[in-house]
Amino acid sequence: MKKTEKARLLKKIADGEGLLSLSPLTIRLVELAADDRSSASDLSHIIEKDPSLTTRLLRLVNSAFFARREQITSVLRGVVQVGFKQVRLMALSLSLRDTFPLGKVGGMHYDHFWKTSLYRALIARNFAQSPQSSDLNPEDAFVWGLILEIGMLMLFNACPDETKEAFPGGNIPLEEAIAWEEENLGINHREAGCLVLQRWGFPEHLLESQKYFGSEALQPDKPPVCNILELAREATEIFFGQRTELYQFQETAQRLLRLDIETVNGILANTFDRIDELAEHLQLEIDSQEDILGVMEKANQALARINTFTETSLQGLLDQVDQHNRSVNEASEEMVYTQRNTLQNALDAVAHEIRNPVTAIGGFAQRLASISEQEDKGRLHLIQASDIRQYSEIIAKESSRLERVLMEIMEYCQDYEPVVADKDIVSILEEVLDRFKEVFDREKINVIWDFPKKPVPVPVDAAGITKVLRQLLRNAIRMIRRAGGTVTVSVQPLLPTRQVSIAISNNGRPLPDDIRDALLHSNLSAKTFGAGLGLPMARKIIEAHKGRIEIKVKEGGGDTVELYLPMG
């Protein structure tokens, strides 16, 4: 676009030509907004000329949103009770909403614009209520969040007709929209918004929020209103799928506002509790339950992506672990130290990529489910309630699984050095089996004990061997899929070789290949990861005791996993 055309577009916006469709009432409200000398009676007199605006404004100031104890029945009293500035801005916002159509015109999706504006306004208000934002009035934050992207409407109205169809007024990230505007129009809608709000007499610190977006708006040296409005904007983009970094958003909110993750999740989730009522005042059709379903679905998809990342990243990490384990007895102390640091860095990277998003998604989904359950039952469709519960259960289950996997990865990657002492292996087994008694009874599994009558002392790390035995028993139970199955546990001292054999057998299904590989080999794969790292850890513990594992197929079905430990 030529400089003269850019200048012409800027002049149209500055002169208010983007507001040509505003009603005389709205224009007068704009003038009042720019004039601090206007009084409450001036404002109420203008508002009362529009019965629809009067009714909606009174309903808004009497709503739970403002939590007023007394019913307000007149605009003048509403102005006095709620505050002149707040009512003035609310009336202006309602009038602006009335000015522009709903639906889609060219590339401008007005429905989406006002829907995201309302979500952003509510989130900004909630953040402004935090103790760290005491200098920012929550009602101001609400209105400013509502009109944050008002320049987009002005720019669309003022831009040449030939660009209107391609105008990015839809569901795309802000950065992409601004890049298109600057390339095709020579000016972005934030610049247009700054011009319009300056013309309307808005305060300088609000104009600052128009100038900055993205990481620049989230710097601690920026005014609090910039921080809060940008947080609200990014949260809204997360809600509607334009960005996915929920955990990064939570970390930013913690850093700027010193809020814990649970509080941040509560602020976001509580937005859905108020959105329907306020949407009615702005004459918008919003179904919070459908929006919750959409967010839940995106959360579930995000967990699937995290799971894929974990599986594809695990092989390299486990290869490093095995390389480190093999080199401990061969490499120099300095080389072993270097390898251990490299391994720890890789572990930290995987842990960061798993723990943060899992915690963020799992906690947020739980809060969404809680908000949904508290909703007015008249608004909650049974199908939606069922879907939300189902999503919540899936997300909770997958979050727990990924958190467990992370713990197993961290444990598996750490050096394991058994602290051995002579222990009766029979007593250890009896204690482990006793803890499984309830499971055996519930699954109707018959347990056969075949132990020597005398103690069998073995130099072991009792905690480590207990972990191995519990893992192998859980695995044997999983292989039995019918009532009346049998698990046989035996201990046999092998005096000629100074070893003890511990065998755990079942008459269920044969062990799958991935489980056999996890118990017998070091070359773990993503397929092994699917079952968790309990079995590889069991093998690692046995090898650290200078023992070995063998697997034998039983006639008639099932397998026998046999451990051989030196007796000292």
N, C-alpha and C positions, 0 to 999 in steps of 0.2 A: 504494500500500500504506500502510495506517494505521501510525502510529508504534508502537502496541502490537504490531502484527503484525511490524514490523521488529525490535522489541526481542525478541520471542519467537524469531525466526529467529536473531538473534545469540546468544541464550542457548543454543539448541540446538547451534550450532556450537561455542561456547566450552565447553559441557559435554561435548562429544565425542559428541553424538547422531548426528552424521554418520559416526561410526566404529562404529556398532552392529554392522556386519557383519564387523568385524575379528575375526580368530581370537584366542584367548587368547595364543598365542605372539607374535603381532604386538603385542598390547597390552603384553605384558611387554617386548618390544623397544622399544616407545615409552617405557616407563618407564625402561629403561636409557639410552635416548638423552637423557633429561632429567636423568639422575643422573651427574654427573662422578665420583662416588665408586665407581661400578661398575668392576669389574676385568675383565681379559681372560678369566680363567677363568669369571667370571659370565656373560659374553657367550657364550663357546664352549659352556658347559653348556646355555644356552637354545637356541642354534642347533642343537646336536646332537640335540635332541628331535624335530627335523623332518628325516628322512633326505633328502627332496627338496631342501629348502633347503640342507642340508649339502653335497650333491653339487654343486649349482649354484654355491654360493659357492666351493667348492674349485676347480671348473673355471674360474671367473672369475679368482681370484687367480693361477692357473697359466697364464692365457691370455697371448697376445702383448700384450694391452692393458697388462699390468703388466711384461712383459719380465723376469720373474724367472729367474735362472740355475738355481736348484735347484728341484726338484719339492717342493711343499708338500703333505703328506699328511694333516694334521690341522687342524681348525678353530683349535685353540689356537695352533699354530705359524703358521697363516695370520694370526691376529690379531697375533702378535708381529712377523712379518716385514713385513706390509703396513701395520700400524699400527692401533691400537685404534679410533681415531675413524673411519678409512676403512672398516674392516670393519663397524663398528657401523652406519654410515650405509648401506653397501651391503646389509647384511642387512635393514635397515629398508625400503630401496627394493624389494628383491625381495619382501618380505612384503606391502608395499602393492600391488605389482603382482598378487600372488596373490589379494588380497582382493577386487579389483573384477573384474567380468566383462569378456569381450571382446564384440565385436559392438556393436549399437546398442540402447540402452534409452531409450525416449522420445526426447528430443533430444540425448542424450549418446552420442557416437560414441567408445566406449572404444578401439577399434582405432587410430583416428586420434590420439587423445589420447596413447597410449603410444608410437606410432610417432614423432610429432613430438617427444615428450619425450626419446626416445633420441637422435634427431638433434641436438636442442638440447644435450643433455648432452655428446655427443662434440665438438661445435663449441666449447662452453665450455671443455672440457678442453684442446683444441688451442690456443685463444687464451691460456689460463692458462699455457701452456708458453713463451710469448714472453718475452724478457728484461725487457720493461716490466711484466710481471705477476709478478715474482719474489715478491711478498708473498702471492700466492694459490696454494695447493696445487692442482695440476691434478686430483688425485683428488677433492678437496673440490668443485672447480668442476664435475666430472662429476656428482656426486650432487646438488648444488644445482641444476644445470641439469635433472636428471631430475625433481625435485620442485618446480620453479619454479611450475607452475600447479596444484599439488596441491589448492589451495583450490577449484578448479572441481569436483573430485570431491566434496569435502565439501559445497559449496553445493548441488550437484545432489541429493545424498542428503538434505539437510535441507530443501530447498524444498518448498512445498505440491504435492500431487499434480496439481492442475489446471494448474500451470505447467511440469511436467516435459516434456510433449510439445513445447512451444515453446522449451525451454531451448536456448540457442545453444552446444551442445557439439560443434559440427562444424567444418568447414573455413572459418572466417570470421576476419577480422583481429581481434586482441585488442581494439582500441579499440571495434569494433562490439559485441563480446560484452559488454564492460564496460558500455557504454551501455545495452544491453538489460537487463542484470542490475540496474543502478541504477534504471532506470525501472519495472521490474516487481517487483523484490524489495527494493529499497531498500538493498541492499548488493551489492558486487561480489566476485568470487571472490578477488581479491588481498587484500581485507580479511579474507575468511574464511581464506585461507592464512596471513596474518600471525597471526591468532588461534590457529590450530592449531599453527604452528611455535613460537610463543611458549609454548604449553602443553607442547610437547615439549621445551622447553629449548634451542632452537637459538640460536646467538649473535646478538647485536644487529645486526652488519653484514649477516647474511643476511636478517634481518627488513627491513632497509633496501631490499633488492632486491625485496621484495614491495610496498613502498609506492610505488615509482617505476617508470614504464614510459614508452615513447616517448622523445621528445626530452629530457624531464626526467631520465630515467635515464642519458642519454649526456653529461651535463655533466661537465666535468673535476673539479668539486668534489665529485662523488659518489664513494663508495667504489669501488675497482676492481672488486669483485664485482658491483656494480650495472652498471657499464659492460660488463663481459664477458658477463654473463647477458643483458643487453638486446641486445647484438650477436648473441649466439647465437640468441636468440628471433627477431630480425628476419631473420637468415640462413635460419632454418627456414621462416619465412613466404615468403621468396623461393623456396626449394626447392619448396614446395607451392602456389605460385601466388597467395598472398594479397596479395603485393606484388611490384612489378616493378623497383624502383629499385636494381638491383644496383650501378650505378656510384656512387650516393649512399651506399650501404652501405660500399663500398670506401673512399670518401673519409673517412667517419666512422671506420672502423677505422684508417686511416692517421693521422688526427688524434689519436685517443685512445691508440693503442698504438705509433705511429711505425713501422708496418710498410709495406713497399712493396706495390704491387698484386699482384705475382707471389707474394709470401708469403701474402697474404690469399687469393688464388685457390687456393694449395696447401693452406691450412688447410681451406677449404670442400670442395675436391675430395677430399682424403684422408679425409674423413668417410665417404665411400662405401666406402672400403677396409676399414673396421673394423665397419661397421654390421651385417653379416650375422652375424658371430660373436657380438656382444653381444646381438643380437636373440634368438639361441638361448637365452642365459642368462635373458632375461626372458620366454621362451616366447612370442615375438612372431613372426609371419610377415611378414618383410620381404625383398623382392627388390631388392637395390641396383641391379641392371641395369635393372629396370623403372623405378626412381626416376630413374636417370640419363637414361633415355629421356624421361621426363616433363620433366626439367629442360631437356634439349636441345630438346624441342619448344617449351617456353616461350621459350627463348633465340631460336629461329628466328622465333617469332611477334613477339618484341620487336624483332628486326632489321627485320621487315616493317613494323612501326609506325614505326620510325625512318626507314625509306626513304620511307614515305608523308609523314611530317612534312617530310622534306628536300625532296621534290618540291613540296609545297604552299607551303613557305616560300621556295623559291628564286626564284619569279617576282618577289615584292616586292623581294628583295635585288638581283636583276639589273636591275629597273626603276630602283632607286636608283643603281646603277653607271652605267647609260646616261644618266640625268639628270645625274649628276655629270660624266661625260665631255663631254656637250654644253655644260655651263655653264662649263667651264674657261676657254674663250676669251671668254666673254661676261660672267661675273660678276666682282665685285670679289674681291680676294685674301682678304678677311675671309669673304665668303660661300663661296668655294671651300673655305677652311679649315673652316668650320662643316659644310659638306656632307661633307667627307672624314671628320670626326669622327663624324658621324651614320652614315655608311657603315661605318666601322670598328666602331662599337658593334653595328650589325646583323650584321656579319660575325662578331664575337666571340660573339654570341648563338647564331648558327647553328652555329659551330664547337663551342661548348660542348654543344649539343644533339646533335651528331653524334659528336664525338671521344670524349667520356667514356663514353657507353653502348656505343659500338662497341668501344672498347678493353676495357671491362669484360666484355662478352659474349664477344668473340672470345677473350680470354685465358682466361676461365673455361671455355669450351667446349673449348679445347685441353687444359686440364688434366684435364677430365672424360674426354675421349677417351683420354688417356694412362693415367689410373687404370683405365679399363675394359680396356685392352689388357693391363695387368699382373695383372688378376684371375685367380683360379684358373680354368683353362680348363674344369674340370668344372662350374663354376657358370655359365659364360657360354654361353647358348644362341646357336646360330649366327645365328638370325634377329635376336636382339637385337644381336649384334656387328655384323651388317651394317647394321642401322638406325642404330646409334650412329656407325659410320664414315660413313654417308651424311649424317647430321645434322652431324657434325663438318666434313665437306668443304663442305657447303652454307654453314655458318656461317662457316668460314674464308674461303670465296670471297666471300660477301656482305660480311664485315667488311673484307676487303682492298679491295673495290670502293668501299665507303662512305668508307674512309680516303683512297682515291685521289681521290674526288669532293671531299672536304674540301680536299685539297691544291690541286686545280684551282680550287675556289671562292676560296680564299685568294689564289692567284696571279692569277686573273682580276680580283678586286676591287681589287688593288693598282694604283696608278698605274704606267703603263709609259711610260718615256721612253727611246727608243733612243739608244745611244751609237754614233754612226755613224762609219765610216771607209771609205775606198775599198777595196773587196775585189773580187776576181775572182769573179763569180757562178758561172762555169763550174767553178772549183776547188771552191767550196762544194758545188755539186751533185754533182760527182764523188766527194767525200768522203762525202756522205750516201748516195749509191747504193752505194758500196763497203760501207757498214755493213749494207745490206739484202741483200747478195749471198747469204748463207746462207738467208734467207727465200725469196728468188726461186728458188733451187735446190730447196729443199724443196717449194715449192708448184708447181714446174715452170712458172714464169712467164717468158715471153720478154720481155727488156727492150731497147727500142730507144732509143739515144742520138742526139740530133740537136743537136749543139753547134757553135758557130763554132770555127774553128781558132785564132783569136786570143783573148786574154783579153778579158773584158767587165767593166771596172771599174764598180762601182755603189756609191754611199755607203749602206752598210747597217750595222745591228747584226748582226754575223755570228752570234752566239748566238741572237738572236731569229729570224732568217731560217732558220737551221738547224732550229729548233723547228717552224716553219711547214712546211718541206719534208718533214720526217719525218712530221708529222701527215697531210699530204696523200698521201704515199706509202702510209702505213698504211691510209688510207681507200680508196685505189685498189685495194690488195690485197684488202681485205674485199669489194669489189664483184665480184671475180672468183671464181666458185664452180666452175670447171672447170679441169682440167689443160690446159696449153697456152695459157692466156690471155696477153695481151700488155699491157704497160705501156710507153707512149711518153713520153719526157721530152725537151722541146726548149727551147732558148734562142734568142731572136731579138731583136737590137737594132733598135729603131725610131727611127732617127736623126732623121727629120723632127719627131717629137714629143718627142725626148730621153727616151725610155722604153726599158725592156727588158721583153720578154714571156717569162714562164716558164710553159710549158704541161705539165700532167701528164694523160695520157689513159689510159683503159683500155677494153677491149672486153667488160666484164662487165655487170652489171645497172645500170639507171639509178639515180641518186642518189635516195634517199627524200626526201620533202618536208622532214622535220625537219632533215636534213643540209644541204639547200639553204638553208633558213632560217638555220641556224647560220652558214653561210659568207657569206650575202648581206645579212642583216638584223640590226638591233639588238634587235628585239622577240622576245627569246628566251622560250621557254615551258618548262613542266615536261616536255613531250615532248622538247625539245632536251636537257634534263638527262639523260634516259635514256641518251644516247650519250656523256655526259661533256662537259666544257667545253674539250676540246682544239681543236675547230673554232672555237668563238667566240673563243678566245684567238688562234688563227691570224689570224682576221679583224682582231682588235684590233691585232695586231702590224703587219699590212700597212697598216692605216689610219694607224697612228702613223708609218709611213714615207712618208705622203702617197700611198700607192698604192691600188689597187683590185683586186677579184676579180670575175671573170666565169665563168659556167658555160655550156657549150654541149653540147647533146645530139648524139651522134655517130650517123651513119647505120649501121645494123647492130648497134647496142647500145653501151652505155657512155656516158661523158661525158668532157668535157675541162674541167678546172679551170685557168683561166689567170690568172696574177698579172701585174699591171703595176706596175713600180717606176720612179720617176724616176731618170735617170742623172746628175743633178746639173747 
